[in-house]
Amino acid sequence: MIDSSPTKAESYALSILSWRPQKAAWRNQKRKGRLATWARSRKRDRALARQIERPDVVIHVRNTYLPANTPYVVFIDGTASLSQRFWPDWRMSERAYETRVAQERRYFSQALLVATAGQHAAREVIDFYGQAPDRVVAVGGGTNITAPERAPVRVSGTADGTRFLFIGKDFDRKGGPELLQAFSRLRGSRDDVTLEIIGPEATTTPLPTGVAWRGFITDRDLIGAAYREADVFCLPSRYEPYGLVIQEALAYGLPCLVSDRGALAEIAGDAGLIVEAESVDSIHDGLLALAGDGELRRRLGAAAITRLDGMSWEAVADRMLSRLLPALWPQDRHPQP
C-alpha cells in the first residue's frame, strides 16, 4: 500500500503555495488543486519505482491523480462536479473547477475501470464526464465498525419513548441544523422523544429539550452502545458522497431516516424513510411518522438486517475484480478471484 498523503513539511508548503483570501477556497485549492494532484502523483510514481516487482495494476482510492504509466483503477465516492453542485463549502473558483474537471476526465479516461461507491456517482462519471458505461461500475462500500453478526429484529420504542440518533462530524453538511429544528418542533407536540448527537461540538445554546449532545467520541464501544440504545438513526444530509455510517446503523438493525441526496436512499433501501434534503417540514414529518408508528419502525428495522448482505469490503473487492479481470486478461485467460 502506498500512502500519498503529504508530510507535515509538504502540507505546509502546499498551504503557502495554495493561499487564497477565502478560507474555503484556500482549503479546496490545497486539497484539490493542480499542485496537490501533482504532489500526490509524484509520491505515487516514486513509490512505484521502488517496487522490486512492478504491480499489474494500481488501485487509486478516493483522491484524483495524474494518469499513471502502470495500469490503474479509480475507486471514488464522489466527483468535483457533484461537490460543486451540492455543497458550497467544497466549491472551487470557476477556473480551478474547470481545471479539476479536466484532470478528472483525463484521469477517468485512461483508467482500466472507474469504480464508484454509489450508483449516483457512477451515473455522474458516465453522463457528465462522458465515460463508457462498460468501464464504470458501482461497487458499494463496507462497514468500518464491529457490529453484531446478525442484529436481532428490534421492538423499537419503550416506555421512555422513541430515541433518535445522529452521528456525523460535519454537522451542517449532514443536515444537522435542519434535523435539530425538526426535532425541536416534534418535541413541542411529543415529550416522549429524545435525540442523541455524536460527532460535532455543540454549536447551539441552549439545547432544545430532549437533545443530548455528546460531541466527538473515538471509543468504538461507546459508539456501539449508542447504536444499540437508539430506535432510529437520522442522517438527512444536504450532500453525502456515500454514507458508510448508514451501513453501520443497518448492522445494528436500525431503521434510518435519510435524505434524498447522494447514495443515502440507495444504501438504506427499504430500511429507510426518505425525506427531502434541507426541508425542516419534510424531516419533521419523517420524525413524526417514525415516533408515532411502532410497526413502521419494526418493519424498517427488520429490513435493515437483510440490507447488509453484500455490504462488506470483501464483497466490494469481489465486485471490482469481476469487472477488472476481463480487462486485464481478456476472454477466458484471466484467473479466478
C-alpha positions as YAML, in Angstrom:
chain: A
units: angstrom
residues:
- id: 1
  name: MET
  ca: [0.00, 0.00, 0.00]
- id: 2
  name: ILE
  ca: [1.26, 3.47, -0.90]
- id: 3
  name: ASP
  ca: [0.40, 6.45, 1.30]
- id: 4
  name: SER
  ca: [0.35, 9.52, -0.93]
- id: 5
  name: SER
  ca: [-0.77, 11.94, 1.79]
- id: 6
  name: PRO
  ca: [1.63, 14.86, 2.30]
- id: 7
  name: THR
  ca: [4.16, 15.03, 5.12]
- id: 8
  name: LYS
  ca: [3.96, 17.94, 7.54]
- id: 9
  name: ALA
  ca: [6.57, 19.83, 5.54]
- id: 10
  name: GLU
  ca: [4.77, 19.13, 2.26]
- id: 11
  name: SER
  ca: [1.44, 20.16, 3.78]
- id: 12
  name: TYR
  ca: [2.97, 23.42, 4.98]
- id: 13
  name: ALA
  ca: [4.39, 24.12, 1.52]
- id: 14
  name: LEU
  ca: [1.04, 23.34, -0.12]
- id: 15
  name: SER
  ca: [-0.66, 25.72, 2.33]
- id: 16
  name: ILE
  ca: [1.64, 28.56, 1.31]
- id: 17
  name: LEU
  ca: [1.52, 27.88, -2.42]
- id: 18
  name: SER
  ca: [-2.26, 27.39, -2.44]
- id: 19
  name: TRP
  ca: [-3.16, 30.51, -0.46]
- id: 20
  name: ARG
  ca: [-6.48, 32.18, -1.26]
- id: 21
  name: PRO
  ca: [-8.23, 35.03, 0.61]
- id: 22
  name: GLN
  ca: [-11.32, 32.91, 1.40]
- id: 23
  name: LYS
  ca: [-10.71, 30.05, 3.84]
- id: 24
  name: ALA
  ca: [-12.90, 27.53, 1.97]
- id: 25
  name: ALA
  ca: [-11.24, 28.34, -1.37]
- id: 26
  name: TRP
  ca: [-7.80, 28.03, 0.26]
- id: 27
  name: ARG
  ca: [-8.65, 24.62, 1.75]
- id: 28
  name: ASN
  ca: [-10.07, 23.35, -1.53]
- id: 29
  name: GLN
  ca: [-7.06, 24.53, -3.52]
- id: 30
  name: LYS
  ca: [-4.70, 22.88, -1.05]
- id: 31
  name: ARG
  ca: [-6.55, 19.56, -1.24]
- id: 32
  name: LYS
  ca: [-7.81, 19.52, -4.84]
- id: 33
  name: GLY
  ca: [-5.72, 21.98, -6.83]
- id: 34
  name: ARG
  ca: [-3.34, 21.17, -9.64]
- id: 35
  name: LEU
  ca: [-0.30, 21.35, -7.35]
- id: 36
  name: ALA
  ca: [-1.83, 18.95, -4.81]
- id: 37
  name: THR
  ca: [-2.70, 16.48, -7.56]
- id: 38
  name: TRP
  ca: [0.83, 16.69, -8.95]
- id: 39
  name: ALA
  ca: [2.37, 16.19, -5.48]
- id: 40
  name: ARG
  ca: [0.27, 13.06, -4.78]
- id: 41
  name: SER
  ca: [1.04, 11.65, -8.23]
- id: 42
  name: ARG
  ca: [4.76, 12.28, -7.84]
- id: 43
  name: LYS
  ca: [4.76, 10.49, -4.49]
- id: 44
  name: ARG
  ca: [2.91, 7.56, -6.06]
- id: 45
  name: ASP
  ca: [5.32, 7.34, -9.00]
- id: 46
  name: ARG
  ca: [8.39, 7.39, -6.75]
- id: 47
  name: ALA
  ca: [6.93, 4.65, -4.56]
- id: 48
  name: LEU
  ca: [6.09, 2.52, -7.59]
- id: 49
  name: ALA
  ca: [9.61, 2.96, -8.94]
- id: 50
  name: ARG
  ca: [10.98, 1.49, -5.71]
- id: 51
  name: GLN
  ca: [8.91, -1.68, -6.05]
- id: 52
  name: ILE
  ca: [11.01, -4.77, -6.72]
- id: 53
  name: GLU
  ca: [8.18, -6.26, -8.75]
- id: 54
  name: ARG
  ca: [6.07, -3.89, -10.79]
- id: 55
  name: PRO
  ca: [2.36, -4.41, -9.96]
- id: 56
  name: ASP
  ca: [-0.04, -5.46, -12.71]
- id: 57
  name: VAL
  ca: [-2.50, -2.79, -11.65]
- id: 58
  name: VAL
  ca: [-2.72, 0.07, -9.15]
- id: 59
  name: ILE
  ca: [-5.99, 0.89, -7.37]
- id: 60
  name: HIS
  ca: [-6.29, 4.59, -6.58]
- id: 61
  name: VAL
  ca: [-8.57, 5.15, -3.60]
- id: 62
  name: ARG
  ca: [-10.60, 8.38, -3.38]
- id: 63
  name: ASN
  ca: [-8.09, 11.04, -4.46]
- id: 64
  name: THR
  ca: [-7.57, 12.29, -8.01]
- id: 65
  name: TYR
  ca: [-4.14, 11.61, -9.54]
- id: 66
  name: LEU
  ca: [-2.43, 12.21, -12.83]
- id: 67
  name: PRO
  ca: [-2.66, 9.16, -15.09]
- id: 68
  name: ALA
  ca: [-0.04, 6.54, -14.22]
- id: 69
  name: ASN
  ca: [2.21, 4.53, -16.53]
- id: 70
  name: THR
  ca: [1.12, 1.42, -14.64]
- id: 71
  name: PRO
  ca: [-2.45, 0.28, -15.47]
- id: 72
  name: TYR
  ca: [-4.80, 1.59, -12.81]
- id: 73
  name: VAL
  ca: [-8.31, 1.51, -11.38]
- id: 74
  name: VAL
  ca: [-10.08, 4.54, -9.92]
- id: 75
  name: PHE
  ca: [-12.16, 4.00, -6.76]
- id: 76
  name: ILE
  ca: [-14.08, 7.12, -5.65]
- id: 77
  name: ASP
  ca: [-17.21, 8.11, -3.77]
- id: 78
  name: GLY
  ca: [-17.76, 11.48, -5.47]
- id: 79
  name: THR
  ca: [-16.57, 13.90, -8.12]
- id: 80
  name: ALA
  ca: [-15.73, 17.58, -8.36]
- id: 81
  name: SER
  ca: [-18.92, 18.14, -10.34]
- id: 82
  name: LEU
  ca: [-21.12, 16.71, -7.57]
- id: 83
  name: SER
  ca: [-19.33, 18.72, -4.87]
- id: 84
  name: GLN
  ca: [-19.65, 21.90, -6.95]
- id: 85
  name: ARG
  ca: [-23.34, 21.31, -7.46]
- id: 86
  name: PHE
  ca: [-24.45, 20.32, -3.97]
- id: 87
  name: TRP
  ca: [-22.15, 21.66, -1.24]
- id: 88
  name: PRO
  ca: [-20.98, 25.31, -1.10]
- id: 89
  name: ASP
  ca: [-18.03, 24.69, 1.27]
- id: 90
  name: TRP
  ca: [-16.43, 22.32, -1.25]
- id: 91
  name: ARG
  ca: [-16.92, 24.55, -4.27]
- id: 92
  name: MET
  ca: [-13.89, 25.87, -6.13]
- id: 93
  name: SER
  ca: [-13.46, 29.02, -8.17]
- id: 94
  name: GLU
  ca: [-14.69, 28.63, -11.74]
- id: 95
  name: ARG
  ca: [-11.17, 28.48, -13.12]
- id: 96
  name: ALA
  ca: [-9.95, 25.96, -10.52]
- id: 97
  name: TYR
  ca: [-13.11, 23.90, -11.01]
- id: 98
  name: GLU
  ca: [-12.67, 23.72, -14.79]
- id: 99
  name: THR
  ca: [-9.07, 22.61, -14.28]
- id: 100
  name: ARG
  ca: [-10.15, 19.96, -11.78]
- id: 101
  name: VAL
  ca: [-12.87, 18.59, -14.06]
- id: 102
  name: ALA
  ca: [-10.42, 18.39, -16.97]
- id: 103
  name: GLN
  ca: [-7.98, 16.49, -14.74]
- id: 104
  name: GLU
  ca: [-10.70, 14.08, -13.60]
- id: 105
  name: ARG
  ca: [-11.93, 13.47, -17.14]
- id: 106
  name: ARG
  ca: [-8.41, 12.65, -18.33]
- id: 107
  name: TYR
  ca: [-7.80, 10.52, -15.22]
- id: 108
  name: PHE
  ca: [-11.02, 8.54, -15.76]
- id: 109
  name: SER
  ca: [-10.46, 8.16, -19.49]
- id: 110
  name: GLN
  ca: [-7.11, 6.42, -19.07]
- id: 111
  name: ALA
  ca: [-8.20, 4.09, -16.26]
- id: 112
  name: LEU
  ca: [-8.91, 0.41, -16.83]
- id: 113
  name: LEU
  ca: [-12.02, 0.82, -14.70]
- id: 114
  name: VAL
  ca: [-13.77, 3.57, -12.74]
- id: 115
  name: ALA
  ca: [-15.34, 2.07, -9.62]
- id: 116
  name: THR
  ca: [-17.63, 4.25, -7.55]
- id: 117
  name: ALA
  ca: [-19.15, 3.60, -4.15]
- id: 118
  name: GLY
  ca: [-22.68, 4.70, -5.12]
- id: 119
  name: GLN
  ca: [-24.83, 4.48, -8.22]
- id: 120
  name: HIS
  ca: [-25.30, 8.27, -8.30]
- id: 121
  name: ALA
  ca: [-21.53, 8.78, -8.71]
- id: 122
  name: ALA
  ca: [-21.38, 6.11, -11.41]
- id: 123
  name: ARG
  ca: [-24.12, 7.92, -13.35]
- id: 124
  name: GLU
  ca: [-22.20, 11.19, -12.98]
- id: 125
  name: VAL
  ca: [-18.99, 9.65, -14.36]
- id: 126
  name: ILE
  ca: [-20.94, 8.36, -17.37]
- id: 127
  name: ASP
  ca: [-23.25, 11.30, -18.02]
- id: 128
  name: PHE
  ca: [-21.15, 14.31, -17.06]
- id: 129
  name: TYR
  ca: [-17.62, 13.01, -17.68]
- id: 130
  name: GLY
  ca: [-18.53, 11.06, -20.82]
- id: 131
  name: GLN
  ca: [-17.09, 7.69, -19.81]
- id: 132
  name: ALA
  ca: [-18.26, 4.48, -21.45]
- id: 133
  name: PRO
  ca: [-20.77, 2.58, -19.25]
- id: 134
  name: ASP
  ca: [-18.85, -0.69, -19.63]
- id: 135
  name: ARG
  ca: [-15.84, 0.93, -17.89]
- id: 136
  name: VAL
  ca: [-17.82, 2.24, -14.90]
- id: 137
  name: VAL
  ca: [-19.23, 0.18, -12.03]
- id: 138
  name: ALA
  ca: [-20.79, 0.97, -8.64]
- id: 139
  name: VAL
  ca: [-19.33, -1.43, -6.07]
- id: 140
  name: GLY
  ca: [-20.71, -0.08, -2.78]
- id: 141
  name: GLY
  ca: [-18.77, 0.11, 0.46]
- id: 142
  name: GLY
  ca: [-18.03, -1.93, 3.56]
- id: 143
  name: THR
  ca: [-18.78, -1.34, 7.23]
- id: 144
  name: ASN
  ca: [-15.97, 0.05, 9.39]
- id: 145
  name: ILE
  ca: [-17.35, -0.94, 12.78]
- id: 146
  name: THR
  ca: [-17.56, -4.24, 14.60]
- id: 147
  name: ALA
  ca: [-21.26, -4.89, 14.97]
- id: 148
  name: PRO
  ca: [-23.40, -7.91, 15.91]
- id: 149
  name: GLU
  ca: [-23.06, -10.56, 13.22]
- id: 150
  name: ARG
  ca: [-26.81, -10.52, 12.81]
- id: 151
  name: ALA
  ca: [-28.64, -7.94, 14.89]
- id: 152
  name: PRO
  ca: [-31.98, -9.02, 16.37]
- id: 153
  name: VAL
  ca: [-35.19, -7.63, 14.97]
- id: 154
  name: ARG
  ca: [-35.92, -4.83, 17.39]
- id: 155
  name: VAL
  ca: [-39.16, -3.90, 19.05]
- id: 156
  name: SER
  ca: [-38.37, -0.20, 18.82]
- id: 157
  name: GLY
  ca: [-39.61, 2.29, 21.35]
- id: 158
  name: THR
  ca: [-40.02, 1.83, 25.09]
- id: 159
  name: ALA
  ca: [-41.93, 3.42, 27.89]
- id: 160
  name: ASP
  ca: [-39.31, 6.16, 27.65]
- id: 161
  name: GLY
  ca: [-40.36, 6.93, 24.08]
- id: 162
  name: THR
  ca: [-38.54, 6.92, 20.75]
- id: 163
  name: ARG
  ca: [-34.79, 7.56, 20.75]
- id: 164
  name: PHE
  ca: [-33.30, 9.18, 17.64]
- id: 165
  name: LEU
  ca: [-29.55, 9.11, 16.95]
- id: 166
  name: PHE
  ca: [-27.35, 11.30, 14.71]
- id: 167
  name: ILE
  ca: [-23.64, 10.53, 14.13]
- id: 168
  name: GLY
  ca: [-21.58, 12.78, 11.88]
- id: 169
  name: LYS
  ca: [-18.73, 15.21, 12.43]
- id: 170
  name: ASP
  ca: [-19.69, 17.63, 9.63]
- id: 171
  name: PHE
  ca: [-22.93, 18.78, 11.25]
- id: 172
  name: ASP
  ca: [-24.05, 21.37, 8.67]
- id: 173
  name: ARG
  ca: [-23.38, 19.25, 5.58]
- id: 174
  name: LYS
  ca: [-25.08, 16.23, 7.12]
- id: 175
  name: GLY
  ca: [-28.29, 18.15, 7.73]
- id: 176
  name: GLY
  ca: [-27.79, 18.65, 11.45]
- id: 177
  name: PRO
  ca: [-29.32, 22.15, 11.72]
- id: 178
  name: GLU
  ca: [-32.49, 21.09, 9.89]
- id: 179
  name: LEU
  ca: [-32.72, 17.92, 11.99]
- id: 180
  name: LEU
  ca: [-32.38, 19.97, 15.18]
- id: 181
  name: GLN
  ca: [-35.15, 22.35, 14.10]
- id: 182
  name: ALA
  ca: [-37.42, 19.49, 13.06]
- id: 183
  name: PHE
  ca: [-36.82, 17.61, 16.31]
- id: 184
  name: SER
  ca: [-37.46, 20.74, 18.40]
- id: 185
  name: ARG
  ca: [-40.82, 21.11, 16.63]
- id: 186
  name: LEU
  ca: [-41.62, 17.44, 17.23]
- id: 187
  name: ARG
  ca: [-40.69, 17.73, 20.89]
- id: 188
  name: GLY
  ca: [-43.21, 20.55, 21.19]
- id: 189
  name: SER
  ca: [-46.01, 18.07, 20.50]
- id: 190
  name: ARG
  ca: [-44.42, 14.91, 21.97]
- id: 191
  name: ASP
  ca: [-42.42, 14.80, 25.17]
- id: 192
  name: ASP
  ca: [-41.56, 11.12, 24.75]
- id: 193
  name: VAL
  ca: [-38.85, 11.60, 22.07]
- id: 194
  name: THR
  ca: [-35.10, 12.18, 22.51]
- id: 195
  name: LEU
  ca: [-32.24, 12.94, 20.14]
- id: 196
  name: GLU
  ca: [-28.59, 12.00, 20.74]
- id: 197
  name: ILE
  ca: [-25.93, 13.79, 18.65]
- id: 198
  name: ILE
  ca: [-22.41, 12.35, 18.31]
- id: 199
  name: GLY
  ca: [-19.59, 13.88, 16.27]
- id: 200
  name: PRO
  ca: [-19.63, 17.66, 16.23]
- id: 201
  name: GLU
  ca: [-19.06, 20.05, 19.07]
- id: 202
  name: ALA
  ca: [-22.24, 21.76, 20.25]
- id: 203
  name: THR
  ca: [-22.93, 24.95, 18.31]
- id: 204
  name: THR
  ca: [-26.45, 25.65, 19.55]
- id: 205
  name: THR
  ca: [-27.18, 27.03, 23.02]
- id: 206
  name: PRO
  ca: [-29.33, 26.47, 24.86]
- id: 207
  name: LEU
  ca: [-30.03, 22.98, 23.53]
- id: 208
  name: PRO
  ca: [-33.61, 22.10, 22.72]
- id: 209
  name: THR
  ca: [-35.30, 19.97, 25.37]
- id: 210
  name: GLY
  ca: [-34.69, 16.27, 24.81]
- id: 211
  name: VAL
  ca: [-31.35, 16.69, 22.99]
- id: 212
  name: ALA
  ca: [-28.19, 15.04, 24.36]
- id: 213
  name: TRP
  ca: [-25.14, 16.44, 22.55]
- id: 214
  name: ARG
  ca: [-22.18, 14.12, 23.16]
- id: 215
  name: GLY
  ca: [-19.55, 15.75, 20.95]
- id: 216
  name: PHE
  ca: [-16.67, 13.86, 19.35]
- id: 217
  name: ILE
  ca: [-16.30, 10.24, 20.54]
- id: 218
  name: THR
  ca: [-13.49, 7.93, 19.44]
- id: 219
  name: ASP
  ca: [-14.31, 4.96, 21.69]
- id: 220
  name: ARG
  ca: [-15.94, 2.45, 19.37]
- id: 221
  name: ASP
  ca: [-17.55, 0.64, 22.31]
- id: 222
  name: LEU
  ca: [-19.37, 3.85, 23.29]
- id: 223
  name: ILE
  ca: [-20.48, 4.36, 19.70]
- id: 224
  name: GLY
  ca: [-21.68, 0.77, 19.56]
- id: 225
  name: ALA
  ca: [-23.66, 1.34, 22.75]
- id: 226
  name: ALA
  ca: [-25.29, 4.41, 21.18]
- id: 227
  name: TYR
  ca: [-26.43, 2.34, 18.20]
- id: 228
  name: ARG
  ca: [-27.80, -0.39, 20.50]
- id: 229
  name: GLU
  ca: [-29.75, 2.09, 22.63]
- id: 230
  name: ALA
  ca: [-31.26, 4.03, 19.69]
- id: 231
  name: ASP
  ca: [-34.55, 3.32, 17.96]
- id: 232
  name: VAL
  ca: [-33.97, 5.32, 14.75]
- id: 233
  name: PHE
  ca: [-30.83, 6.60, 13.02]
- id: 234
  name: CYS
  ca: [-31.03, 10.01, 11.30]
- id: 235
  name: LEU
  ca: [-28.82, 11.44, 8.54]
- id: 236
  name: PRO
  ca: [-30.76, 14.00, 6.44]
- id: 237
  name: SER
  ca: [-27.62, 15.20, 4.65]
- id: 238
  name: ARG
  ca: [-27.56, 18.16, 2.28]
- id: 239
  name: TYR
  ca: [-24.73, 16.39, 0.44]
- id: 240
  name: GLU
  ca: [-23.29, 12.93, 1.08]
- id: 241
  name: PRO
  ca: [-20.86, 11.30, -1.34]
- id: 242
  name: TYR
  ca: [-21.68, 7.86, 0.08]
- id: 243
  name: GLY
  ca: [-22.52, 7.41, 3.78]
- id: 244
  name: LEU
  ca: [-20.83, 4.41, 5.43]
- id: 245
  name: VAL
  ca: [-22.42, 5.40, 8.74]
- id: 246
  name: ILE
  ca: [-25.78, 4.27, 7.33]
- id: 247
  name: GLN
  ca: [-24.33, 0.79, 6.85]
- id: 248
  name: GLU
  ca: [-23.18, 0.85, 10.47]
- id: 249
  name: ALA
  ca: [-26.73, 1.72, 11.58]
- id: 250
  name: LEU
  ca: [-28.13, -1.09, 9.43]
- id: 251
  name: ALA
  ca: [-25.71, -3.50, 11.09]
- id: 252
  name: TYR
  ca: [-27.42, -2.73, 14.38]
- id: 253
  name: GLY
  ca: [-30.88, -3.27, 12.92]
- id: 254
  name: LEU
  ca: [-31.83, 0.40, 12.98]
- id: 255
  name: PRO
  ca: [-34.47, 1.98, 10.75]
- id: 256
  name: CYS
  ca: [-32.95, 5.02, 9.08]
- id: 257
  name: LEU
  ca: [-34.28, 8.48, 8.27]
- id: 258
  name: VAL
  ca: [-32.19, 9.75, 5.36]
- id: 259
  name: SER
  ca: [-32.34, 12.50, 2.77]
- id: 260
  name: ASP
  ca: [-32.77, 12.11, -0.97]
- id: 261
  name: ARG
  ca: [-29.20, 13.25, -1.69]
- id: 262
  name: GLY
  ca: [-26.21, 11.20, -2.81]
- id: 263
  name: ALA
  ca: [-26.28, 7.48, -2.12]
- id: 264
  name: LEU
  ca: [-28.19, 7.58, 1.17]
- id: 265
  name: ALA
  ca: [-31.53, 6.33, -0.15]
- id: 266
  name: GLU
  ca: [-29.66, 3.75, -2.23]
- id: 267
  name: ILE
  ca: [-27.89, 2.39, 0.87]
- id: 268
  name: ALA
  ca: [-30.87, 2.47, 3.22]
- id: 269
  name: GLY
  ca: [-33.25, 0.96, 0.66]
- id: 270
  name: ASP
  ca: [-36.38, -0.49, 2.23]
- id: 271
  name: ALA
  ca: [-34.90, 0.07, 5.69]
- id: 272
  name: GLY
  ca: [-35.08, 3.84, 5.19]
- id: 273
  name: LEU
  ca: [-37.63, 6.61, 5.34]
- id: 274
  name: ILE
  ca: [-36.62, 9.15, 2.71]
- id: 275
  name: VAL
  ca: [-37.05, 12.87, 3.39]
- id: 276
  name: GLU
  ca: [-36.34, 15.97, 1.36]
- id: 277
  name: ALA
  ca: [-32.89, 17.45, 2.00]
- id: 278
  name: GLU
  ca: [-32.84, 20.95, 3.54]
- id: 279
  name: SER
  ca: [-36.58, 20.77, 4.30]
- id: 280
  name: VAL
  ca: [-37.39, 21.12, 8.01]
- id: 281
  name: ASP
  ca: [-41.03, 20.30, 7.22]
- id: 282
  name: SER
  ca: [-40.15, 17.06, 5.44]
- id: 283
  name: ILE
  ca: [-37.72, 15.98, 8.17]
- id: 284
  name: HIS
  ca: [-40.27, 16.79, 10.87]
- id: 285
  name: ASP
  ca: [-42.93, 14.73, 9.10]
- id: 286
  name: GLY
  ca: [-40.49, 11.81, 8.88]
- id: 287
  name: LEU
  ca: [-39.60, 12.04, 12.57]
- id: 288
  name: LEU
  ca: [-43.28, 12.24, 13.47]
- id: 289
  name: ALA
  ca: [-44.13, 9.17, 11.40]
- id: 290
  name: LEU
  ca: [-41.34, 7.14, 12.99]
- id: 291
  name: ALA
  ca: [-42.09, 8.33, 16.52]
- id: 292
  name: GLY
  ca: [-45.79, 7.52, 16.24]
- id: 293
  name: ASP
  ca: [-45.71, 4.18, 14.43]
- id: 294
  name: GLY
  ca: [-44.00, 1.27, 16.17]
- id: 295
  name: GLU
  ca: [-44.99, -1.11, 13.38]
- id: 296
  name: LEU
  ca: [-43.24, 1.13, 10.82]
- id: 297
  name: ARG
  ca: [-40.08, 1.12, 12.93]
- id: 298
  name: ARG
  ca: [-40.27, -2.65, 13.32]
- id: 299
  name: ARG
  ca: [-40.74, -3.19, 9.58]
- id: 300
  name: LEU
  ca: [-37.85, -0.88, 8.60]
- id: 301
  name: GLY
  ca: [-35.64, -2.39, 11.29]
- id: 302
  name: ALA
  ca: [-36.36, -5.91, 10.02]
- id: 303
  name: ALA
  ca: [-35.40, -4.80, 6.50]
- id: 304
  name: ALA
  ca: [-32.13, -3.37, 7.88]
- id: 305
  name: ILE
  ca: [-30.99, -6.88, 8.77]
- id: 306
  name: THR
  ca: [-31.15, -8.10, 5.17]
- id: 307
  name: ARG
  ca: [-29.77, -4.85, 3.65]
- id: 308
  name: LEU
  ca: [-26.28, -5.75, 4.91]
- id: 309
  name: ASP
  ca: [-25.89, -8.69, 2.55]
- id: 310
  name: GLY
  ca: [-23.07, -7.76, 0.18]
- id: 311
  name: MET
  ca: [-22.05, -4.71, 2.22]
- id: 312
  name: SER
  ca: [-18.55, -5.81, 3.20]
- id: 313
  name: TRP
  ca: [-15.15, -4.79, 1.88]
- id: 314
  name: GLU
  ca: [-14.65, -8.37, 0.68]
- id: 315
  name: ALA
  ca: [-17.82, -8.09, -1.40]
- id: 316
  name: VAL
  ca: [-16.67, -4.69, -2.72]
- id: 317
  name: ALA
  ca: [-13.35, -6.25, -3.81]
- id: 318
  name: ASP
  ca: [-15.16, -9.15, -5.50]
- id: 319
  name: ARG
  ca: [-17.42, -6.79, -7.47]
- id: 320
  name: MET
  ca: [-14.45, -4.74, -8.56]
- id: 321
  name: LEU
  ca: [-12.42, -7.79, -9.57]
- id: 322
  name: SER
  ca: [-15.28, -9.29, -11.54]
- id: 323
  name: ARG
  ca: [-15.18, -6.24, -13.82]
- id: 324
  name: LEU
  ca: [-11.43, -5.69, -13.72]
- id: 325
  name: LEU
  ca: [-10.07, -9.15, -14.52]
- id: 326
  name: PRO
  ca: [-11.61, -9.37, -18.01]
- id: 327
  name: ALA
  ca: [-9.98, -6.02, -18.82]
- id: 328
  name: LEU
  ca: [-6.57, -7.31, -17.71]
- id: 329
  name: TRP
  ca: [-6.88, -10.82, -19.15]
- id: 330
  name: PRO
  ca: [-9.50, -10.93, -21.93]
- id: 331
  name: GLN
  ca: [-11.54, -13.99, -22.87]
- id: 332
  name: ASP
  ca: [-11.16, -16.98, -20.53]
- id: 333
  name: ARG
  ca: [-7.50, -16.44, -19.71]
- id: 334
  name: HIS
  ca: [-7.98, -14.45, -16.52]
- id: 335
  name: PRO
  ca: [-7.54, -16.19, -13.14]
- id: 336
  name: GLN
  ca: [-10.42, -16.63, -10.72]
- id: 337
  name: PRO
  ca: [-10.64, -14.00, -7.95]
...
